[in-house]
């Protein structure tokens, strides 16, 4: 079974980052008993950025592998 491609990782990272940005910008006034949604937004932006970087790494690695063949 083949894993996800670099493009898929970049897509999901970008979606996570955008959702995190929206939470950070617009959900700061909403209070929940356990966590604040603006902090969840910051975490989602960080996770999304990591996903984007990992997707770029996967694309670069697969490109280098194709060049060696």
Secondary structure by P-SEA (a helix, b strand, c coil): cccccaaaaaaaaaaaaaaaaaaaccccccccccccaaaaaaaaaaaaaaaaaaaaaaaaaaaaaaaac
